[in-house]
Amino acid sequence: MNKRLLKLSREYVLVNAKWYAPEKLYRKLKLFYYSFHRPLVSFFLSRKKIFEVIRNKYHVDLILKGSGGTSKEYNYRQCEKLNGIEGKNILVPGCGPGEHLLTLMSFKPARITAFDLFEYTEEWEFVKQKGKEKGVEIVLLKADVDSAQIKERGYFDWIISDAVLEHIKELENFMNSCGALLKEDGYFYATFGPLWYGPGGDHMAGEKALFNHLLFSAEAYREYIGLLKQTNDRDSNDGIFLYEQGLFSYLYAEDYLKIIEKTGFNINLMHLQYSNAAFRFLSGHPGEKVKIIEKYGVVFDLYCGGINIWARKIGARETL
């Protein structure tokens, strides 16, 4: 069994474990703890000046310390509250091997259509089989958002996206295509990050390397990538693959929010993630912080670990 398949198998066991199973119980207790922790921390973090521009221009519901104890289960629960998932038709872009689908299917949608630019044959067969056992139709495709294979599936109640938007080269086109695939007043959810101008924006590992992609010259960065290729660090290799394929949006945080609204979505709920690792690094390296701000004109992005949004499609829908 390959490592990805093994990870899927373990996640499925955990998702479907009884509530009193140790790791399942730990997750539940963690969610309970953070239900009190999140609003309190958000209250204090919202007073930080770095959040001023985003906070004043957009309705920000919570500022999380790191992930704020959220999980896919928590985020999908917010989807459930907004527009329901049970019995619905769901589209999942950039699904990868399909790990997130194991949690999503526990909310009992009627059908999940998921796609990725790359194919994961063994892993997808596993996910489809587990969906069948759960009574959820799972369709997995090697495709992009504009493929005829997607359009022929009809309109969707939800488009649910995890760690995808930061890799979309033409985000406005992508969001327009998503809008065309949604039912009238359908919903779009996305968790995205790290962002390119933020900590770990190049998806390389290690706290000391959080801002190498912004601080290094082009030549020095190429040398840095070359050194990482010589290691067997899986996370670094993932980042190298994304870098070599050019799979980054290269957008500022506010650009994402502007594009989402420009393409006809009303953001109903937004969480910002505050990176403690970035705070530690920038506090200890004030000179590097000045260099990045002078070069790229960013402040908020430097501390942003990611953004979670839940948005409703508004206005007329295009014809498929």
Phi and psi in degrees as GROMACS dihedral restraints (atoms count N, CA, C in turn):
[ dihedral_restraints ]
;  ai    aj    ak    al  type     phi  dphi    fc
    3     4     5     6     1   -71.1    20    10
    4     5     6     7     1   165.5    20    10
    6     7     8     9     1   -62.4    20    10
    7     8     9    10     1   -38.9    20    10
    9    10    11    12     1   -66.3    20    10
   10    11    12    13     1   -40.4    20    10
   12    13    14    15     1   -66.8    20    10
   13    14    15    16     1   -38.4    20    10
   15    16    17    18     1   -62.8    20    10
   16    17    18    19     1   -41.3    20    10
   18    19    20    21     1   -64.2    20    10
   19    20    21    22     1   -41.1    20    10
   21    22    23    24     1   -61.6    20    10
   22    23    24    25     1   -43.6    20    10
   24    25    26    27     1   -61.8    20    10
   25    26    27    28     1   -44.0    20    10
   27    28    29    30     1   -65.7    20    10
   28    29    30    31     1   -40.1    20    10
   30    31    32    33     1   -66.0    20    10
   31    32    33    34     1   -39.6    20    10
   33    34    35    36     1   -63.2    20    10
   34    35    36    37     1   -42.2    20    10
   36    37    38    39     1   -60.4    20    10
   37    38    39    40     1   -42.7    20    10
   39    40    41    42     1   -67.5    20    10
   40    41    42    43     1   -45.7    20    10
   42    43    44    45     1   -58.0    20    10
   43    44    45    46     1   -36.0    20    10
   45    46    47    48     1  -101.1    20    10
   46    47    48    49     1     8.2    20    10
   48    49    50    51     1   -69.3    20    10
   49    50    51    52     1   157.6    20    10
   51    52    53    54     1   -64.7    20    10
   52    53    54    55     1   154.8    20    10
   54    55    56    57     1   -59.9    20    10
   55    56    57    58     1   -26.9    20    10
   57    58    59    60     1   -89.4    20    10
   58    59    60    61     1    -1.3    20    10
   60    61    62    63     1   -61.2    20    10
   61    62    63    64     1   136.9    20    10
   63    64    65    66     1   -49.6    20    10
   64    65    66    67     1   -51.4    20    10
   66    67    68    69     1   -71.2    20    10
   67    68    69    70     1   -34.3    20    10
   69    70    71    72     1   -66.0    20    10
   70    71    72    73     1   -43.0    20    10
   72    73    74    75     1   -63.6    20    10
   73    74    75    76     1   -39.5    20    10
   75    76    77    78     1   -60.5    20    10
   76    77    78    79     1   -43.2    20    10
   78    79    80    81     1   -63.1    20    10
   79    80    81    82     1   -41.5    20    10
   81    82    83    84     1   -64.7    20    10
   82    83    84    85     1   -44.1    20    10
   84    85    86    87     1   -64.7    20    10
   85    86    87    88     1   -36.5    20    10
   87    88    89    90     1   -64.6    20    10
   88    89    90    91     1   -43.7    20    10
   90    91    92    93     1   -61.6    20    10
   91    92    93    94     1   -41.2    20    10
   93    94    95    96     1   -63.2    20    10
   94    95    96    97     1   -46.3    20    10
   96    97    98    99     1   -59.1    20    10
   97    98    99   100     1   -46.3    20    10
   99   100   101   102     1   -73.8    20    10
  100   101   102   103     1   -15.6    20    10
  102   103   104   105     1   -64.0    20    10
  103   104   105   106     1   -25.9    20    10
  105   106   107   108     1   -94.9    20    10
  106   107   108   109     1   -35.7    20    10
  108   109   110   111     1   -68.3    20    10
  109   110   111   112     1   -42.6    20    10
  111   112   113   114     1   -57.4    20    10
  112   113   114   115     1   -54.4    20    10
  114   115   116   117     1   -63.4    20    10
  115   116   117   118     1   -33.9    20    10
  117   118   119   120     1   -67.5    20    10
  118   119   120   121     1   -48.6    20    10
  120   121   122   123     1   -64.0    20    10
  121   122   123   124     1   -40.8    20    10
  123   124   125   126     1   -59.7    20    10
  124   125   126   127     1   -38.2    20    10
  126   127   128   129     1   -59.2    20    10
  127   128   129   130     1   -44.6    20    10
  129   130   131   132     1   -76.7    20    10
  130   131   132   133     1   -40.4    20    10
  132   133   134   135     1   -65.9    20    10
  133   134   135   136     1   -31.6    20    10
  135   136   137   138     1   -64.9    20    10
  136   137   138   139     1   -14.6    20    10
  138   139   140   141     1   -86.0    20    10
  139   140   141   142     1    -6.4    20    10
  141   142   143   144     1   -71.8    20    10
  142   143   144   145     1   134.4    20    10
  144   145   146   147     1   -62.9    20    10
  145   146   147   148     1   -27.7    20    10
  147   148   149   150     1   -61.1    20    10
  148   149   150   151     1   -22.7    20    10
  150   151   152   153     1   -92.2    20    10
  151   152   153   154     1    -0.8    20    10
  153   154   155   156     1   -57.4    20    10
  154   155   156   157     1   -50.0    20    10
  156   157   158   159     1   -62.8    20    10
  157   158   159   160     1   -51.1    20    10
  159   160   161   162     1   -63.1    20    10
  160   161   162   163     1   -43.3    20    10
  162   163   164   165     1   -63.8    20    10
  163   164   165   166     1   -38.4    20    10
  165   166   167   168     1   -76.8    20    10
  166   167   168   169     1   -29.3    20    10
  168   169   170   171     1   -91.5    20    10
  169   170   171   172     1   -24.2    20    10
  171   172   173   174     1  -132.0    20    10
  172   173   174   175     1   151.0    20    10
  174   175   176   177     1   -77.7    20    10
  175   176   177   178     1   109.8    20    10
  177   178   179   180     1  -103.7    20    10
  178   179   180   181     1   119.7    20    10
  180   181   182   183     1   -81.7    20    10
  181   182   183   184     1   -41.4    20    10
  183   184   185   186     1  -144.7    20    10
  184   185   186   187     1   142.4    20    10
  186   187   188   189     1  -110.3    20    10
  187   188   189   190     1   115.2    20    10
  189   190   191   192     1   -93.5    20    10
  190   191   192   193     1   144.0    20    10
  192   193   194   195     1   -86.1    20    10
  193   194   195   196     1   107.7    20    10
  195   196   197   198     1    65.7    20    10
  196   197   198   199     1  -132.7    20    10
  198   199   200   201     1   -82.8    20    10
  199   200   201   202     1    -6.8    20    10
  201   202   203   204     1    63.6    20    10
  202   203   204   205     1    24.7    20    10
  204   205   206   207     1    74.4    20    10
  205   206   207   208     1     9.1    20    10
  207   208   209   210     1   -77.4    20    10
  208   209   210   211     1   163.6    20    10
  210   211   212   213     1  -148.6    20    10
  211   212   213   214     1   174.4    20    10
  213   214   215   216     1   -60.5    20    10
  214   215   216   217     1   -38.9    20    10
  216   217   218   219     1   -59.4    20    10
  217   218   219   220     1   -44.3    20    10
  219   220   221   222     1   -63.3    20    10
  220   221   222   223     1   -47.5    20    10
  222   223   224   225     1   -66.9    20    10
  223   224   225   226     1   -38.1    20    10
  225   226   227   228     1   -69.9    20    10
  226   227   228   229     1   -28.4    20    10
  228   229   230   231     1   -63.7    20    10
  229   230   231   232     1   -34.8    20    10
  231   232   233   234     1   -67.4    20    10
  232   233   234   235     1   -36.9    20    10
  234   235   236   237     1   -60.3    20    10
  235   236   237   238     1   -45.6    20    10
  237   238   239   240     1   -58.1    20    10
  238   239   240   241     1   -41.2    20    10
  240   241   242   243     1   -68.1    20    10
  241   242   243   244     1   -35.9    20    10
  243   244   245   246     1   -76.1    20    10
  244   245   246   247     1   -44.5    20    10
  246   247   248   249     1  -147.7    20    10
  247   248   249   250     1    11.0    20    10
  249   250   251   252     1    71.1    20    10
  250   251   252   253     1   148.2    20    10
  252   253   254   255     1  -120.5    20    10
  253   254   255   256     1   -36.2    20    10
  255   256   257   258     1   -57.0    20    10
  256   257   258   259     1   127.8    20    10
  258   259   260   261     1    77.3    20    10
  259   260   261   262     1     4.6    20    10
  261   262   263   264     1   -95.6    20    10
  262   263   264   265     1   166.4    20    10
  264   265   266   267     1  -101.2    20    10
  265   266   267   268     1   115.7    20    10
  267   268   269   270     1  -115.1    20    10
  268   269   270   271     1   138.7    20    10
  270   271   272   273     1  -114.4    20    10
  271   272   273   274     1   132.2    20    10
  273   274   275   276     1  -123.4    20    10
  274   275   276   277     1   104.0    20    10
  276   277   278   279     1   -77.6    20    10
  277   278   279   280     1   151.4    20    10
  279   280   281   282     1    55.8    20    10
  280   281   282   283     1    50.4    20    10
  282   283   284   285     1   -76.5    20    10
  283   284   285   286     1   -14.8    20    10
  285   286   287   288     1    58.2    20    10
  286   287   288   289     1  -144.8    20    10
  288   289   290   291     1   -64.2    20    10
  289   290   291   292     1   -21.8    20    10
  291   292   293   294     1   108.6    20    10
  292   293   294   295     1    17.0    20    10
  294   295   296   297     1   -58.7    20    10
  295   296   297   298     1   -43.4    20    10
  297   298   299   300     1   -66.2    20    10
  298   299   300   301     1   -24.2    20    10
  300   301   302   303     1   -67.1    20    10
  301   302   303   304     1   -26.3    20    10
  303   304   305   306     1   -65.6    20    10
  304   305   306   307     1   -35.8    20    10
  306   307   308   309     1   -76.4    20    10
  307   308   309   310     1   -43.1    20    10
  309   310   311   312     1   -60.8    20    10
  310   311   312   313     1   -39.5    20    10
  312   313   314   315     1   -66.8    20    10
  313   314   315   316     1   -20.4    20    10
  315   316   317   318     1   -69.7    20    10
  316   317   318   319     1   -13.5    20    10
  318   319   320   321     1   -89.3    20    10
  319   320   321   322     1     3.3    20    10
  321   322   323   324     1    62.3    20    10
  322   323   324   325     1    48.1    20    10
  324   325   326   327     1   -67.6    20    10
  325   326   327   328     1   161.1    20    10
  327   328   329   330     1   -72.2    20    10
  328   329   330   331     1   -41.7    20    10
  330   331   332   333     1  -151.0    20    10
  331   332   333   334     1   140.0    20    10
  333   334   335   336     1  -117.7    20    10
  334   335   336   337     1   119.2    20    10
  336   337   338   339     1  -104.0    20    10
  337   338   339   340     1   119.0    20    10
  339   340   341   342     1  -126.6    20    10
  340   341   342   343     1   147.4    20    10
  342   343   344   345     1  -145.4    20    10
  343   344   345   346     1   161.0    20    10
  345   346   347   348     1  -152.6    20    10
  346   347   348   349     1   157.6    20    10
  348   349   350   351     1   -71.3    20    10
  349   350   351   352     1   -20.5    20    10
  351   352   353   354     1  -119.1    20    10
  352   353   354   355     1   148.1    20    10
  354   355   356   357     1  -100.3    20    10
  355   356   357   358     1   139.1    20    10
  357   358   359   360     1  -126.8    20    10
  358   359   360   361     1    78.9    20    10
  360   361   362   363     1   -57.6    20    10
  361   362   363   364     1   -53.8    20    10
  363   364   365   366     1   -64.2    20    10
  364   365   366   367     1   -46.3    20    10
  366   367   368   369     1   -64.2    20    10
  367   368   369   370     1   -39.9    20    10
  369   370   371   372     1   -68.3    20    10
  370   371   372   373     1   -35.7    20    10
  372   373   374   375     1   -62.8    20    10
  373   374   375   376     1   -40.1    20    10
  375   376   377   378     1   -61.5    20    10
  376   377   378   379     1   -47.6    20    10
  378   379   380   381     1   -64.1    20    10
  379   380   381   382     1   -42.6    20    10
  381   382   383   384     1   -62.8    20    10
  382   383   384   385     1   -39.8    20    10
  384   385   386   387     1   -65.0    20    10
  385   386   387   388     1   -41.5    20    10
  387   388   389   390     1   -67.5    20    10
  388   389   390   391     1   -34.7    20    10
  390   391   392   393     1   -63.7    20    10
  391   392   393   394     1   -41.7    20    10
  393   394   395   396     1   -60.5    20    10
  394   395   396   397     1   -41.4    20    10
  396   397   398   399     1   -64.1    20    10
  397   398   399   400     1   -30.3    20    10
  399   400   401   402     1   -89.3    20    10
  400   401   402   403     1    -5.3    20    10
  402   403   404   405     1    79.0    20    10
  403   404   405   406     1    23.2    20    10
  405   406   407   408     1  -114.5    20    10
  406   407   408   409     1   123.5    20    10
  408   409   410   411     1   -71.8    20    10
  409   410   411   412     1   125.2    20    10
  411   412   413   414     1  -116.9    20    10
  412   413   414   415     1   122.4    20    10
  414   415   416   417     1  -115.1    20    10
  415   416   417   418     1   121.2    20    10
  417   418   419   420     1  -121.0    20    10
  418   419   420   421     1   127.3    20    10
  420   421   422   423     1  -132.8    20    10
  421   422   423   424     1   141.8    20    10
  423   424   425   426     1   -86.4    20    10
  424   425   426   427     1   105.8    20    10
  426   427   428   429     1  -165.3    20    10
  427   428   429   430     1   176.3    20    10
  429   430   431   432     1  -120.5    20    10
  430   431   432   433     1   175.8    20    10
  432   433   434   435     1   -64.1    20    10
  433   434   435   436     1   -22.0    20    10
  435   436   437   438     1   -97.4    20    10
  436   437   438   439     1     6.4    20    10
  438   439   440   441     1   -68.4    20    10
  439   440   441   442     1   144.6    20    10
  441   442   443   444     1   -59.9    20    10
  442   443   444   445     1   -31.2    20    10
  444   445   446   447     1   -59.9    20    10
  445   446   447   448     1   -32.4    20    10
  447   448   449   450     1   -78.6    20    10
  448   449   450   451     1   -45.4    20    10
  450   451   452   453     1   -63.1    20    10
  451   452   453   454     1   -32.7    20    10
  453   454   455   456     1   -74.0    20    10
  454   455   456   457     1    -6.7    20    10
  456   457   458   459     1   -81.1    20    10
  457   458   459   460     1    -4.3    20    10
  459   460   461   462     1    89.0    20    10
  460   461   462   463     1  -166.3    20    10
  462   463   464   465     1   -90.1    20    10
  463   464   465   466     1   154.4    20    10
  465   466   467   468     1  -116.0    20    10
  466   467   468   469     1   147.7    20    10
  468   469   470   471     1   -78.5    20    10
  469   470   471   472     1   -35.9    20    10
  471   472   473   474     1  -137.0    20    10
  472   473   474   475     1   143.3    20    10
  474   475   476   477     1  -114.3    20    10
  475   476   477   478     1   120.4    20    10
  477   478   479   480     1  -118.8    20    10
  478   479   480   481     1   118.9    20    10
  480   481   482   483     1  -127.9    20    10
  481   482   483   484     1   124.6    20    10
  483   484   485   486     1  -120.4    20    10
  484   485   486   487     1   120.8    20    10
  486   487   488   489     1    54.8    20    10
  487   488   489   490     1    49.0    20    10
  489   490   491   492     1  -122.2    20    10
  490   491   492   493     1   -44.1    20    10
  492   493   494   495     1   -58.1    20    10
  493   494   495   496     1   -32.3    20    10
  495   496   497   498     1   -69.0    20    10
  496   497   498   499     1    -7.1    20    10
  498   499   500   501     1  -111.8    20    10
  499   500   501   502     1     3.6    20    10
  501   502   503   504     1   -88.6    20    10
  502   503   504   505     1   120.6    20    10
  504   505   506   507     1   -71.4    20    10
  505   506   507   508     1   -40.7    20    10
  507   508   509   510     1  -115.5    20    10
  508   509   510   511     1    80.4    20    10
  510   511   512   513     1   -65.7    20    10
  511   512   513   514     1   -39.2    20    10
  513   514   515   516     1   -62.1    20    10
  514   515   516   517     1   -43.4    20    10
  516   517   518   519     1   -62.6    20    10
  517   518   519   520     1   -41.5    20    10
  519   520   521   522     1   -61.1    20    10
  520   521   522   523     1   -46.9    20    10
  522   523   524   525     1   -67.1    20    10
  523   524   525   526     1   -36.4    20    10
  525   526   527   528     1   -62.7    20    10
  526   527   528   529     1   -40.8    20    10
  528   529   530   531     1   -65.5    20    10
  529   530   531   532     1   -39.4    20    10
  531   532   533   534     1   -62.7    20    10
  532   533   534   535     1   -43.2    20    10
  534   535   536   537     1   -60.3    20    10
  535   536   537   538     1   -37.0    20    10
  537   538   539   540     1   -70.6    20    10
  538   539   540   541     1   -22.5    20    10
  540   541   542   543     1   -90.0    20    10
  541   542   543   544     1   -13.5    20    10
  543   544   545   546     1   -86.5    20    10
  544   545   546   547     1   150.2    20    10
  546   547   548   549     1   -66.2    20    10
  547   548   549   550     1   163.8    20    10
  549   550   551   552     1   -54.6    20    10
  550   551   552   553     1   129.5    20    10
  552   553   554   555     1    61.6    20    10
  553   554   555   556     1    27.7    20    10
  555   556   557   558     1   -71.4    20    10
  556   557   558   559     1   169.3    20    10
  558   559   560   561     1  -120.4    20    10
  559   560   561   562     1   152.6    20    10
  561   562   563   564     1  -127.8    20    10
  562   563   564   565     1   127.6    20    10
  564   565   566   567     1  -119.6    20    10
  565   566   567   568     1   139.7    20    10
  567   568   569   570     1  -148.6    20    10
  568   569   570   571     1   134.2    20    10
  570   571   572   573     1  -110.8    20    10
  571   572   573   574     1   124.3    20    10
  573   574   575   576     1  -140.4    20    10
  574   575   576   577     1   146.9    20    10
  576   577   578   579     1   137.1    20    10
  577   578   579   580     1   161.9    20    10
  579   580   581   582     1   -66.4    20    10
  580   581   582   583     1   149.4    20    10
  582   583   584   585     1   -88.4    20    10
  583   584   585   586     1   153.0    20    10
  585   586   587   588     1   -56.5    20    10
  586   587   588   589     1   -40.8    20    10
  588   589   590   591     1   -91.3    20    10
  589   590   591   592     1    19.1    20    10
  591   592   593   594     1  -118.6    20    10
  592   593   594   595     1  -175.6    20    10
  594   595   596   597     1   -64.2    20    10
  595   596   597   598     1   128.8    20    10
  597   598   599   600     1    66.7    20    10
  598   599   600   601     1    27.3    20    10
  600   601   602   603     1   -61.7    20    10
  601   602   603   604     1   -21.0    20    10
  603   604   605   606     1   -94.3    20    10
  604   605   606   607     1     5.3    20    10
  606   607   608   609     1    63.1    20    10
  607   608   609   610     1    31.2    20    10
  609   610   611   612     1   -94.4    20    10
  610   611   612   613     1   155.1    20    10
  612   613   614   615     1   -88.2    20    10
  613   614   615   616     1   156.1    20    10
  615   616   617   618     1   102.8    20    10
  616   617   618   619     1   129.1    20    10
  618   619   620   621     1   -64.1    20    10
  619   620   621   622     1   -33.1    20    10
  621   622   623   624     1   -69.3    20    10
  622   623   624   625     1   -17.8    20    10
  624   625   626   627     1  -101.9    20    10
  625   626   627   628     1    12.6    20    10
  627   628   629   630     1   -55.3    20    10
  628   629   630   631     1   -36.5    20    10
  630   631   632   633     1  -121.6    20    10
  631   632   633   634     1    18.7    20    10
  633   634   635   636     1   -57.7    20    10
  634   635   636   637     1   -38.4    20    10
  636   637   638   639     1   -66.1    20    10
  637   638   639   640     1   -19.6    20    10
  639   640   641   642     1  -100.9    20    10
  640   641   642   643     1   -28.1    20    10
  642   643   644   645     1   -90.2    20    10
  643   644   645   646     1   -33.8    20    10
  645   646   647   648     1   -74.6    20    10
  646   647   648   649     1   150.4    20    10
  648   649   650   651     1   -70.5    20    10
  649   650   651   652     1   166.1    20    10
  651   652   653   654     1   -58.4    20    10
  652   653   654   655     1   -42.0    20    10
  654   655   656   657     1   -67.3    20    10
  655   656   657   658     1   -44.9    20    10
  657   658   659   660     1   -64.0    20    10
  658   659   660   661     1   -35.4    20    10
  660   661   662   663     1   -69.3    20    10
  661   662   663   664     1   -38.7    20    10
  663   664   665   666     1   -62.0    20    10
  664   665   666   667     1   -39.6    20    10
  666   667   668   669     1   -64.9    20    10
  667   668   669   670     1   -40.1    20    10
  669   670   671   672     1   -61.7    20    10
  670   671   672   673     1   -43.9    20    10
  672   673   674   675     1   -61.9    20    10
  673   674   675   676     1   -42.1    20    10
  675   676   677   678     1   -59.1    20    10
  676   677   678   679     1   -40.1    20    10
  678   679   680   681     1   -66.8    20    10
  679   680   681   682     1   -40.0    20    10
  681   682   683   684     1   -65.1    20    10
  682   683   684   685     1   -32.4    20    10
  684   685   686   687     1   -62.6    20    10
  685   686   687   688     1   -23.4    20    10
  687   688   689   690     1   -81.7    20    10
  688   689   690   691     1    -9.3    20    10
  690   691   692   693     1   -97.3    20    10
  691   692   693   694     1   170.4    20    10
  693   694   695   696     1  -109.6    20    10
  694   695   696   697     1    21.8    20    10
  696   697   698   699     1   -70.7    20    10
  697   698   699   700     1   115.1    20    10
  699   700   701   702     1   -61.4    20    10
  700   701   702   703     1   -43.8    20    10
  702   703   704   705     1   -63.0    20    10
  703   704   705   706     1   -42.2    20    10
  705   706   707   708     1   -63.6    20    10
  706   707   708   709     1   -40.7    20    10
  708   709   710   711     1   -64.6    20    10
  709   710   711   712     1   -36.1    20    10
  711   712   713   714     1   -59.9    20    10
  712   713   714   715     1   -45.9    20    10
  714   715   716   717     1   -64.1    20    10
  715   716   717   718     1   -39.0    20    10
  717   718   719   720     1   -62.4    20    10
  718   719   720   721     1   -43.4    20    10
  720   721   722   723     1   -59.3    20    10
  721   722   723   724     1   -46.7    20    10
  723   724   725   726     1   -62.3    20    10
  724   725   726   727     1   -41.0    20    10
  726   727   728   729     1   -64.1    20    10
  727   728   729   730     1   -46.8    20    10
  729   730   731   732     1   -67.7    20    10
  730   731   732   733     1   -29.6    20    10
  732   733   734   735     1   -85.1    20    10
  733   734   735   736     1    -6.1    20    10
  735   736   737   738     1    67.1    20    10
  736   737   738   739     1    31.0    20    10
  738   739   740   741     1   -90.6    20    10
  739   740   741   742     1    62.0    20    10
  741   742   743   744     1  -136.8    20    10
  742   743   744   745     1   146.2    20    10
  744   745   746   747     1   -77.1    20    10
  745   746   747   748     1   -28.3    20    10
  747   748   749   750     1    54.5    20    10
  748   749   750   751     1    39.8    20    10
  750   751   752   753     1  -109.9    20    10
  751   752   753   754     1   152.3    20    10
  753   754   755   756     1   -78.0    20    10
  754   755   756   757     1   159.0    20    10
  756   757   758   759     1   -54.0    20    10
  757   758   759   760     1   -45.7    20    10
  759   760   761   762     1   -67.3    20    10
  760   761   762   763     1   -27.4    20    10
  762   763   764   765     1   -60.7    20    10
  763   764   765   766     1   -41.8    20    10
  765   766   767   768     1   -59.4    20    10
  766   767   768   769     1   -47.0    20    10
  768   769   770   771     1   -66.6    20    10
  769   770   771   772     1   -38.8    20    10
  771   772   773   774     1   -63.1    20    10
  772   773   774   775     1   -43.7    20    10
  774   775   776   777     1   -66.9    20    10
  775   776   777   778     1   -41.5    20    10
  777   778   779   780     1   -59.3    20    10
  778   779   780   781     1   -44.1    20    10
  780   781   782   783     1   -72.7    20    10
  781   782   783   784     1   -39.0    20    10
  783   784   785   786     1   -61.5    20    10
  784   785   786   787     1   -33.4    20    10
  786   787   788   789     1   -89.5    20    10
  787   788   789   790     1    16.7    20    10
  789   790   791   792     1    91.4    20    10
  790   791   792   793     1    31.7    20    10
  792   793   794   795     1  -118.0    20    10
  793   794   795   796     1   138.8    20    10
  795   796   797   798     1  -104.2    20    10
  796   797   798   799     1   117.3    20    10
  798   799   800   801     1   -75.1    20    10
  799   800   801   802     1   114.2    20    10
  801   802   803   804     1   -86.7    20    10
  802   803   804   805     1   -30.9    20    10
  804   805   806   807     1  -148.3    20    10
  805   806   807   808     1   136.1    20    10
  807   808   809   810     1  -142.1    20    10
  808   809   810   811     1   132.6    20    10
  810   811   812   813     1  -120.1    20    10
  811   812   813   814     1   134.0    20    10
  813   814   815   816     1  -106.5    20    10
  814   815   816   817     1   142.8    20    10
  816   817   818   819     1  -106.7    20    10
  817   818   819   820     1   124.2    20    10
  819   820   821   822     1   -95.3    20    10
  820   821   822   823     1   126.8    20    10
  822   823   824   825     1   -92.1    20    10
  823   824   825   826     1   112.3    20    10
  825   826   827   828     1   -66.7    20    10
  826   827   828   829     1   -35.1    20    10
  828   829   830   831     1   -61.8    20    10
  829   830   831   832     1   -41.1    20    10
  831   832   833   834     1   -65.5    20    10
  832   833   834   835     1   -40.6    20    10
  834   835   836   837     1   -60.8    20    10
  835   836   837   838     1   -45.1    20    10
  837   838   839   840     1   -62.7    20    10
  838   839   840   841     1   -45.5    20    10
  840   841   842   843     1   -64.7    20    10
  841   842   843   844     1   -48.8    20    10
  843   844   845   846     1   -69.8    20    10
  844   845   846   847     1   -31.8    20    10
  846   847   848   849     1   -66.6    20    10
  847   848   849   850     1   -35.3    20    10
  849   850   851   852     1   -86.1    20    10
  850   851   852   853     1   -10.3    20    10
  852   853   854   855     1  -135.3    20    10
  853   854   855   856     1    65.5    20    10
  855   856   857   858     1   -60.5    20    10
  856   857   858   859     1   -30.9    20    10
  858   859   860   861     1   -64.6    20    10
  859   860   861   862     1   -42.1    20    10
  861   862   863   864     1   -64.5    20    10
  862   863   864   865     1   -38.0    20    10
  864   865   866   867     1   -60.2    20    10
  865   866   867   868     1   -45.5    20    10
  867   868   869   870     1   -60.7    20    10
  868   869   870   871     1   -43.3    20    10
  870   871   872   873     1   -59.6    20    10
  871   872   873   874     1   -44.4    20    10
  873   874   875   876     1   -66.6    20    10
  874   875   876   877     1   -43.6    20    10
  876   877   878   879     1   -63.8    20    10
  877   878   879   880     1   -42.1    20    10
  879   880   881   882     1   -65.0    20    10
  880   881   882   883     1   -35.9    20    10
  882   883   884   885     1   -80.0    20    10
  883   884   885   886     1   -39.8    20    10
  885   886   887   888     1  -115.8    20    10
  886   887   888   889     1   -10.1    20    10
  888   889   890   891     1    67.8    20    10
  889   890   891   892     1    29.0    20    10
  891   892   893   894     1  -114.4    20    10
  892   893   894   895     1   147.4    20    10
  894   895   896   897     1  -128.1    20    10
  895   896   897   898     1   -55.9    20    10
  897   898   899   900     1   -56.2    20    10
  898   899   900   901     1   -47.4    20    10
  900   901   902   903     1   -56.1    20    10
  901   902   903   904     1   -33.6    20    10
  903   904   905   906     1   -61.6    20    10
  904   905   906   907     1   -24.9    20    10
  906   907   908   909     1  -108.2    20    10
  907   908   909   910     1     0.3    20    10
  909   910   911   912     1   -91.6    20    10
  910   911   912   913     1   117.2    20    10
  912   913   914   915     1   -84.2    20    10
  913   914   915   916     1   -18.1    20    10
  915   916   917   918     1   164.1    20    10
  916   917   918   919     1   173.5    20    10
  918   919   920   921     1  -135.8    20    10
  919   920   921   922     1   139.0    20    10
  921   922   923   924     1  -116.4    20    10
  922   923   924   925     1   128.6    20    10
  924   925   926   927     1  -133.1    20    10
  925   926   927   928     1   147.3    20    10
  927   928   929   930     1  -125.5    20    10
  928   929   930   931     1   120.2    20    10
  930   931   932   933     1  -134.0    20    10
  931   932   933   934     1   146.1    20    10
  933   934   935   936     1  -103.9    20    10
  934   935   936   937     1   135.1    20    10
  936   937   938   939     1   -71.6    20    10
  937   938   939   940     1   131.6    20    10
  939   940   941   942     1  -124.2    20    10
  940   941   942   943     1   157.8    20    10
  942   943   944   945     1    85.8    20    10
  943   944   945   946     1  -178.3    20    10
  945   946   947   948     1   -68.9    20    10
  946   947   948   949     1   146.0    20    10
  948   949   950   951     1   -98.0    20    10
  949   950   951   952     1   141.7    20    10
  951   952   953   954     1   -71.6    20    10
  952   953   954   955     1   161.2    20    10
  954   955   956   957     1   -89.8    20    10
  955   956   957   958     1   133.4    20    10
